[in-house]
Amino acid sequence: MAGRRGGIEVIAVMTSRAILERVVFGLAFALLTACGNLSLEPQPLDRQAAGELAAVAAAGDEMLTALIARPTTFTPHSLARFSGNGLLTDPLRNLTVRLLPRAANCFQRFGGAVDADGDGIPASASYLIDCTVSDEQAGVSLAISGTSGISDDDDGDPLSGYDVTVTDFRLAVRDSRGPLQLLAFELDYDLDRRLSGYVLDYSLRLNTAGPGNEAGLTLLGRPTYTPDDWRDPFAAGTFAFDDSVTLSRNGLAYRVNRTSTALHYAGTCSGAFDDGGIRYRDGRENAVVVSYQGCDEVTVTYNGAALAVNRGSLWTPDVSAAARHY
């Protein structure tokens, strides 16, 4: 573990492109999977919803493994950067990325100086951001607020687990007429060591709203993770999970159970997994199966038939209200 995480500096890690891309897609998954009106009668998983589910699932898997690999990237400022790059379309994305450096002075870190076991996970640290920055020429502002925390389960043992929380994270892009895009996010992530590996208890809730588009996520799970090599436990290993996913979008809800089969994670891959598979099944026996045959080699089927997945087209909010600024 020390070889994997040793020497990580939180502020530097936040600008890592590889980790940024992973978490960006993880947040995209979250935005498309819970919230909305969860009291709605669940819809049968049709082909279109299956395609969305497969896309956001891949994104969520990348967030899960990003947390395994680099948990210190989950600070409010980094989440704002990830959100701006991966969840907004131009011109809002360009605006958010341009304004974020102005918010750097709003970011505060408390604690984090103690890391007795040298594993890159502080004994205890918390992060806070709360500010609004503006582009006066464009007439648009970016408001960011939220807190996060990370703590080592045992700062005398580099193989121990850790906890990550994100609380009341909010990002809002506004103009003089009101909000153009709103994002809210909360996460509880508790990784505990067991004799043969780790158990992860987590809950993820996200929601977003923009002109003509609402989406959200609820993801609850307790997967296990077994390292390939305890000398570097978070470099590669096998996940096993059986949990629930709720996909909601514009008033429709889809609830599925997901299970894994020999699902192998490799930190050297740009994607989350390099072997094994995941099955998503609704209450009417409709099923989406995602199979991994190597780094970035994925096949998806819906009820046994091949399914094309275009992850990049999933989150395309109506930004016409902002277009006049550019």
Residue pairs with C-beta under 8 A, 6 or more apart in sequence:
1 119
1 158
1 159
1 232
1 233
1 234
2 117
2 118
2 119
2 120
2 158
3 231
3 232
4 69
4 120
4 232
4 233
4 234
4 235
4 267
5 70
5 72
5 119
5 120
5 121
5 234
6 118
6 119
6 120
7 120
8 70
8 72
8 120
10 72
10 73
10 75
10 109
10 112
10 125
13 19
13 70
13 72
13 73
13 78
14 20
14 73
14 75
14 77
14 78
14 81
15 81
16 70
16 73
18 270
19 66
19 69
19 70
19 73
20 73
20 78
20 81
20 82
20 85
21 86
21 270
22 62
22 63
22 65
22 66
22 270
22 272
23 62
23 63
23 66
23 73
23 74
23 78
23 79
23 82
23 86
24 82
24 83
24 85
24 86
24 87
25 58
25 59
25 62
25 63
25 86
25 311
26 59
26 60
26 62
26 63
26 64
26 66
27 59
27 63
27 79
27 82
27 83
27 86
27 87
27 185
27 206
28 56
28 59
28 86
28 87
28 311
28 314
28 315
29 56
29 57
29 58
29 59
29 60
29 61
29 62
29 63
29 217
30 60
30 63
30 185
30 204
30 205
30 206
30 217
30 219
31 87
31 183
31 206
31 207
31 208
31 215
31 216
31 217
31 315
32 52
32 55
32 56
32 215
32 216
32 217
32 247
32 249
32 314
32 315
33 56
33 60
33 206
33 216
33 217
33 218
33 219
33 245
33 246
33 247
33 248
34 204
34 205
34 206
34 207
34 216
34 217
34 218
34 219
34 246
34 247
34 248
35 205
35 206
35 207
35 208
35 214
35 215
35 216
35 217
35 218
35 248
36 207
36 214
36 215
36 216
36 248
36 249
36 250
36 251
36 252
36 253
37 248
37 251
37 253
38 218
38 246
38 248
38 253
40 248
40 251
40 252
40 253
41 253
42 253
42 254
42 255
42 282
42 283
43 49
43 252
43 253
43 254
44 282
44 284
44 286
45 53
45 254
45 256
45 280
45 282
45 284
45 286
45 287
45 288
46 286
47 302
47 307
49 247
49 252
49 254
50 286
50 288
50 302
50 307
51 302
51 307
51 308
51 309
51 310
52 247
52 249
52 314
53 245
53 247
53 254
53 256
53 280
53 288
54 280
54 288
54 290
54 300
54 302
54 307
54 309
55 309
55 310
55 311
55 314
56 217
56 247
56 311
56 314
57 245
57 258
57 278
57 280
57 288
57 290
58 271
58 272
58 290
58 298
58 309
58 311
59 311
60 204
60 219
60 245
61 271
61 272
61 273
61 278
62 271
62 272
64 239
64 272
65 265
65 267
65 272
65 273
66 73
67 74
67 164
67 189
68 191
68 225
68 234
68 265
69 234
69 267
71 121
71 150
71 162
71 164
71 189
72 120
72 121
72 122
72 150
74 148
74 150
74 164
74 166
74 187
74 189
75 107
75 109
75 127
75 129
75 148
76 107
76 127
76 128
76 129
76 144
76 145
76 146
76 147
76 148
76 166
76 169
77 100
77 103
77 104
77 106
77 107
77 127
77 129
77 144
79 146
79 148
79 166
79 169
79 171
79 185
80 96
80 100
80 103
80 129
80 144
80 171
81 97
81 100
83 96
83 171
83 183
84 93
84 96
84 97
84 100
84 171
85 93
85 96
85 97
87 183
87 208
87 315
88 96
88 173
88 181
88 317
88 319
89 315
89 316
89 317
89 319
90 319
91 319
91 322
91 323
91 325
91 326
92 173
92 180
92 181
92 317
92 319
92 322
94 326
95 135
95 138
95 140
95 142
95 173
95 322
95 325
96 142
96 171
96 173
98 135
99 133
99 134
99 135
99 142
100 133
100 142
102 133
103 129
103 131
103 133
103 142
103 144
106 129
106 130
106 131
106 144
107 127
107 128
107 129
108 127
108 128
108 129
109 125
109 126
109 127
110 125
110 126
110 127
110 128
111 122
111 123
111 124
111 125
111 126
112 122
112 124
112 125
113 122
114 122
114 123
114 124
114 155
115 121
115 122
115 123
115 152
115 155
116 123
116 155
116 156
117 152
117 154
117 155
117 156
117 157
117 158
117 160
118 158
119 152
119 158
121 150
121 151
121 152
121 155
121 162
122 150
122 151
122 152
123 151
123 152
123 155
124 149
124 150
124 151
124 152
125 149
125 150
125 151
126 147
126 148
126 149
126 150
127 147
127 148
127 149
128 146
128 147
129 144
129 145
129 146
129 147
130 144
130 145
130 146
131 143
131 144
131 145
132 141
132 142
132 143
132 144
133 141
133 142
134 140
134 141
134 142
135 141
138 325
138 326
139 175
139 176
139 325
140 173
140 174
140 175
140 180
140 322
140 325
141 173
141 174
141 175
142 171
142 172
142 173
142 174
143 170
143 171
143 172
143 174
144 170
144 171
145 168
145 169
145 170
146 166
146 167
146 168
146 169
146 170
146 185
147 166
147 167
147 168
147 169
148 164
148 165
148 166
148 167
148 169
149 163
149 164
149 165
149 167
150 162
150 163
150 164
150 165
151 162
151 163
152 160
152 162
153 160
153 161
153 162
153 163
153 191
153 192
153 193
154 160
159 193
159 230
159 233
160 193
161 190
161 191
161 192
161 193
161 198
162 191
163 189
163 190
163 191
164 187
164 189
165 187
165 188
165 189
166 185
166 186
166 187
167 186
168 184
168 186
169 183
169 184
169 185
169 186
170 182
170 183
170 184
170 185
171 181
171 182
171 183
172 179
172 181
172 182
172 183
173 179
173 180
173 181
173 182
173 322
174 180
175 321
175 322
175 325
177 321
179 209
179 210
180 210
180 211
180 319
180 321
180 322
181 208
181 209
181 210
181 317
181 319
182 208
182 209
182 210
183 206
183 207
183 208
184 206
184 207
184 208
185 205
185 206
186 204
186 205
186 206
187 202
187 203
187 204
187 205
188 201
188 202
188 203
189 200
189 201
189 202
190 200
190 201
190 202
191 198
191 199
191 200
191 225
192 198
192 199
192 200
192 201
194 224
196 226
197 224
197 225
197 226
197 227
197 237
198 224
198 225
198 226
198 227
198 233
199 222
199 223
199 224
199 225
200 221
200 222
200 223
200 224
200 225
201 221
201 222
202 219
202 220
202 221
202 222
203 218
203 219
203 220
204 217
204 218
204 219
204 220
205 216
205 217
205 218
205 219
206 216
206 217
207 214
207 215
207 216
207 217
208 214
208 215
208 216
210 317
210 318
210 319
211 317
211 318
211 319
211 320
211 321
212 317
212 318
213 250
213 317
213 318
214 249
214 250
214 251
215 248
215 249
215 250
215 315
216 248
216 249
217 246
217 247
217 248
218 245
218 246
219 243
219 244
219 245
219 246
220 243
220 244
221 241
221 243
221 244
222 241
222 243
223 239
223 240
223 241
223 243
223 260
224 239
224 240
224 241
225 237
225 238
225 239
225 265
226 237
226 238
226 240
227 233
227 234
227 235
227 236
227 237
228 235
228 236
228 237
228 238
229 235
229 236
234 267
235 266
235 267
235 268
236 264
236 265
236 266
236 267
236 268
237 264
237 265
238 262
238 263
238 264
238 265
238 276
239 260
239 263
239 264
239 265
239 273
240 260
240 263
241 258
241 259
241 260
241 263
242 257
242 258
242 259
242 260
243 257
243 258
244 255
244 256
244 257
244 258
245 255
245 256
245 257
245 258
245 280
246 253
246 254
246 255
247 253
247 254
247 255
247 256
248 254
254 282
255 282
255 283
256 280
256 281
256 282
256 288
257 280
257 281
257 282
258 278
258 279
258 280
258 281
259 278
259 279
259 281
260 276
260 277
260 278
260 279
261 276
261 277
261 278
261 279
262 275
262 276
262 277
263 273
263 275
263 276
263 277
263 278
263 292
264 273
264 274
264 275
264 276
264 292
265 272
265 273
265 274
266 273
266 274
266 295
268 295
269 295
269 296
270 295
270 296
271 292
271 295
271 296
271 298
273 292
274 292
274 294
274 295
275 292
275 293
275 294
276 291
276 292
277 289
277 290
277 291
277 292
278 289
278 290
279 287
279 288
279 289
279 290
280 287
280 288
280 289
280 290
281 287
281 288
286 302
286 303
287 302
287 303
288 300
288 301
288 302
288 307
289 300
289 301
290 298
290 299
290 300
291 298
291 299
291 300
291 301
292 298
293 299
299 306
300 306
300 307
300 308
300 309
301 307
